[in-house]
Amino acid sequence: MAFDKEAKTIDTSEKSVVLMALEVSRSDDSRYVPTPFVVKLEQPNAQSKEERQNFKLDEDEDTVKDGERTVYLTRMALKPGQYKMGEVMGQAKGFPFIGTFVVPLLMDLNVKPNSITYVGRLTAKLRPRQGEEFRAGPVIPLIDQSVTGLSGGTWDVTAENLSEKDLALFRSHFPALTTATIENAPLPAFDRAAVQRWWEGGMQPTAAAQAAPVATSK
């Protein structure tokens, strides 16, 4: 992430910072709790690794409690420009099964120069899939994905502007933000129809191997 709890200042001379709260949960009380491990972004028409950014999440360092909810406080360092907030990937596991999931987002993001910007709270809740709704995860491996409810589930996704609550959480956990000027530029609403078209176009993952962990982007 762009900075940690020990940071005293935040340098935005080369890369700006995007703050986003993230919450991933499920609608039932299954023991297979979905845990996100990476947020993926890319520039328009990305062709190279340099045009794609992967931000690894750390459950110990990046999470806070908001009541009974677990919220990830993401702090992404990005060069100014246009991006697509692509997806959140993670796992739901409980011995002996490990399921892999993908939360497709496909949201546009504009990063201004020399800025720290809050873009909202993304909430993804797993629920049983109805009809041909996009799947919460790949079908393979069959048993793991089925038992964890991911191949038979889908995501309800919301993007909310909870700046007052979320910025209080960010500032209380990261001292470098205490006196920082933070702009507010909420992400657009989740477009389920667009995600469904993307999924039906063959972009959905077909194997858990496609969701392998990635390195942390600085």
N, C-alpha and C positions, 0 to 999 in steps of 0.2 A: 504494500500500500504506500501511498505518497508520504506518510509520516506515521510515527507511532506515539505512544503515551509519553515517551521521554523527550520528544522534540520540543524545542523552545520557540522556534520560528518556522515559518513556511515560506519557501522560496518559489515564487511563481514567475520568475524572469524568463525561463525557457518553457516550462510546462505549467499549465493551469491545473487547478484541483477541482474535481467534481465530487460532491458529497451526495451519497444516496443511502437511505435506510432500506434494508431488505428483510422481508419476513417470509419464510416458507413453512407451510404447515399442512395438515390434512384434516378432513372433515370428520374422521372417526377417531376412535381411541386405540388404533393399532399400535403395536410396539415398534413398527417399522417407521420411525420418524424420519422424514426427509431432511437431509442436511446438505445445504449448498456448499460447493467447494471452489467454484470459479464463476466469474462474470466475464462474458466475452463481448468485445466491441470491435468494430472494424470501420475503416474509412470507405466511402462509396467506391464500388467497383474494385475492391481490394484484390490484389493479385499476389502480393508478397507477404512474408512473415512480418515485415516492418509495418505493414498497413493494417495489421490485426493486433489487438491488445487483449491479453488475458490477465485478469486480476484474481489471484488466488486468495481465498478466504480462510482465515484461521479462527476456529471456533473458540479458542482460548483468548486471543488478542482482540478480535473484532466484534464480539457479541456483548450485548447488554440486555437487561431485563426491563420490559415495559409492562408492568403488571405480571401476568402469567405468560406473556409472549416473549419469545427470544428474537431479538432484532440484531441484524448485522449492520454495522456502521462502516460502509465502504468509503474509501478515500482514494480516488483514482487520479493519478497524475497523467495528463494528456496534453499533447501539443494542440494549439488552437486549430480549429477547423470543424468540419462536419463529420459526424460519426453515426453509425447505426448501432443502437444497443441491441445486440443480437440475441443472446440467450444466457440463462443461468443453468449450470450443470451441477449435479451432485449425486448423492447416494442415500438410500434408505436401507439400513442393515440391522440384522439381529441374527445371531448364530442359529443355523448355519447358512443363512441366505443373505446375499448382497444384491440389492436392486439399484439400477442406474436410471437417473431421470434427466430430462431436458425441459426447461421452461422457456419456450420461444417467446421473444418480446417484439423484435422488429420495430423498435421505436427510434425516431430520429432525435439526434442530440447535437446541438451546436455549442462548441466550446470557445468562449471568448478569450482573448489574450490576457495574461497577467491577472487572472481572476480566481476566486474561490466561490463556487456556485453550488447551492443546494438544489437538487432536481426532484426531490420528493421521496415518498416511501412506496416501494413496490411490494405488494403482497400477493403471494401465489398460494392458493389452497387446493390441495389434491382432493378430488371427489370421483365417484364412479362415472365412467364414460357412458354417454348415451348415444346410441346409433353410431354414426361415422365421425364423431368428434375426434379431434387430434389427440393422440395418445400422450400420456405423461412421460413415457419412456419407451425404449425399444422393446420388441417382443422377445428377443434372444438375449441371454439364455432363458428358455421357456419357464422353467420352474421358479428361478429366482425372481424374474420379472412379474410372474403371476402371483406368487405368494406375497410379495411386498406391495402388491396392488398397483404397480406402475404401468404395466402393459394394459391393464383394464381400467386405468384411470385417465383423467384429464385435469387441466388446471383452470381454475377461475383466477384471473389476474386483475388487479386494480392498481392504478397509479394515483396516489393522493398527495395533496399538498398539506403536510402536517408540520410545517416549518417551525411553528412555536414549540411544539413538543420535541421534534427531532433535533433541532439545533440546540435545545437545552441538553439533550442526551450527548450530542457530539461535544459540546463545550465542557460538560462535566467530566468526560472521559479523556479528552485530548486538550491539555492546557494550552497548546499552541493556537487553538482556535478562540481562546477566551476574549481576546481583544481584536481578532481579525474581522475585517469587513467581508460579509458573506452575502452574495447576491442570491436572489430567489428566481429560478427559472424552471418551473415544473415540467416534467416530461408530458408528452401528449397522452391521451387516454389509450388504453390497450385496445387494439383493433382485432377482435376475435375473428372476424370474417377474413381479414388479410392473412392472419396466421393460419387459418383453416385452408385457404387457397395455397399458401406456401407448403403446408404439410401434404395436401393432396397432389401437389406438383412433384412429389418424390423427394422432398428435402428431409423427411423424417429419418432419424437414425434407425439402422437395421440391426445393429449389434452393439453390445455394451462396450466393445473395444473402442468404438468411436468416442466414448466419453472418458478417455483416460485422463488422469490429472495432468495439469500443465504447470510450467514454471511460473513463479511470481514475476509480475511486471513491476518495475520501479517507476 
